Amino acid sequence: MSSQHPEQQAEQAADRLPAQVEEERREQPIARTGMFGSKTTGDTSGYGGLVVRQSPKVGAPRPYGGPDGAAEPGEFDEIADQLERAFPDYGDAIERVVIHRGEMTFFVKREHLREVARTMRDDPSLRFELCSAVSGVHYPQDTGAELHSVTHLLSITHNRRVRLEATCPDADPHVPSLVPVYPTSDWHERETYDFFGIVYDGHPALTRIQMPDDWVGHPQRKDYPLGGIPVEYRGAEIPPPDERRSYT
Amino acid sequence: MSSTKYTEYDAYAAADEATEGRVFDVAGQDWDEVVAGAEDLGDERLVVNMGPQHPSTHGVLRIILTLDGETVDEARVVIGYLHTGIEKNMEFRTWTQGTTFCTRMDYLAPIFNETAYCLGVEKLLGVTDQVPERAQIIRVMLMELNRISSHLVAIATFGLELGATTVMLNGFIEREYTLDLFEEITGLRMNMAYVRPGGVAQDLPSGALSKVRDYLDRMPKRLQALRKLMDSNPVYLARTKDVAYLDLTGCMALGVTGPVLRATGLPWDLRKSQPYCGYETYDFEVATQDTCDVYGRYLVRMAEMEESLKIVEQCVERLQGTRGPVMIEDKKIGWPAQLAIGADGMGNSPKHIAHIMGTSMEALIHHFKLVTEGFRVPAGQAYSHIESPRGELGAHVVSDGGTRPYRVHFREPSFVNLQATPAMAEGGMIADVIAAVASIDPVMGGVDR
């Protein structure tokens, strides 16, 4: 028996594909250069010239399978089929579907987000009646889609979960609000606005919720520093966490 | 109190008067003056700031109430007074260090915070199946003990807020016994950082199980005593029955989970419906009530504590039968050091130190790399969800393939459930606002993170 995780095996298999994949990869934007986060001569590993590109955005192929694996059509295929049936603009609205670690993510074009969510909630075969959470993620390298608004949906009727992810560029940080569909996303969206600056259009009162009302900036963004002061301990000075060497 | 008029001693009134209406600065024992002042104004509506330092607001919760007499017209909840940036801080530490931060969110349920986070990291690593069984049993046992201690605080503080110190003292003494067990097992009473990605920090110390057994012997009687004090107490019933009504439709729309949801009659418990940590192998019932009121939520919590005792009992039986590791075997993830309790607290065991400093250079390098740099987690995102005492606690964990979390977001049940306050309180009496908030059992550390 192989000790490798099946997904790891799949990744390695993908790496061995013909040269065309390499070309695809070379077209991707650069994620980082060098190693160990060092920008100066501190990197003696020989990896200073390393160029790591972002992995291409790929959607999962059919069959999607279910939470336990993708060998044969399962729960996730059912959800996708039902949504395709109940939402006529499926092909236009859903950019791609990602199946990872037994979870399903629909990347929804932002202009369709509210309608997709409404279908998800109202269609009896989908019936995602509970919105678990909304959270934001900031990917500064993801040009044109820097800000992601991630909505976690739960269906108590069918005992399933899916994730809706909508993106918006930094220059135009607007995503439609889901409050008309899921009133619970009120505070979640206020929090995501507060931390990331994503403006949820149609939210009844989009104000800051955790930070003071007059706060400047959106603290969870990657370009917002953590802050902190160096700490002295037994004569040695320890820099603040965001200035320490990082190993990514 | 002095007979001075409020206008004379109220330092802030003049500045604020222009905005809307007249401002009264209530410093205590001057209610008569406020009432007289309000009468002068001839305005029926009174806007009252409850909190953020009101003792019954569970920390620093602020509720802006618009009152018509004693009836609440409008309730607006303001949070953020305890925001500590835990999620941001976690982005600057290793995956393992993350537990130390997130355990401090909901400080009444630290084990749950840790477990939700660690389950998310394990899912992203793809090692969920490799976590040793013994570690999973210990996690379940501690979570259930934690559920008891958390519910006890919920009920105890609730008693206090309604003016019953007996309930408070009784609840807190039982909680104290539970915290003693935590201290015995993890070394700390709160904020343990005991659950780690891949397992738990260390095995149970010898003698811990017999202490848990003593606890199991004592606890049912204690809970019975609490029930005797509350279940059919006429004063308690008058304050809780049919108060702060929120039905299933309301819960769904507002995303409310946990005891509040189960008090509407829906047996939705993630331990049963989407099991984790092996909960499907334990025998327990999901407690429900169908009254949708504060009393129903109290009954659900009481029944849940009794069920938790049953689970803890099963855990003790299993732990007695199993031996083995409590940390994942994969040396690239599992914490290298064995911990030991020394005279000055918990630290690396002397045996491990002797090994890395005296005999094995490779072990030293490995230890150094894993402790300072940490392990890498494959890029992607995962959402883990567990049933915390307050409802669904979720962790949305995002990795970019590095040694630090790229983003961790917690779906805190307190945060979500607190949104239901206006739905529960508006149209009711001002005194019932306290009961409504207390029945949600929000912990501001979790709400604000």
Interface residues (C-beta under 8 A of the other chain):
Chain A: H5 E7 Q8 S55 H100 R101 G102 E103 T105 E129 L130 C131 S132 A133 S135 G136 V137 H138 V150 H152 L154 I156 N159 R161 R163 Y182 P183 T184 S185 D186 W187 H188 E191 R208 I209 Q210 M211 P212 P219 Q220 L226 P241 D242 R244 S246 Y247 T248
Chain B: I79 G80 H83 G85 E87 K88 N89 E91 F92 R93 K123 L124 G126 M252 A253 L254 G255 V256 T257 L266 W268 S273 Q274 E373 G374 A379 G380 Q381 A382 Y383 H385 E392 G394 H396 V398 D400 G401 G402 T403 R404 Y406 R407 H409 R411 F415 V416 L418 Q419 D448 R449
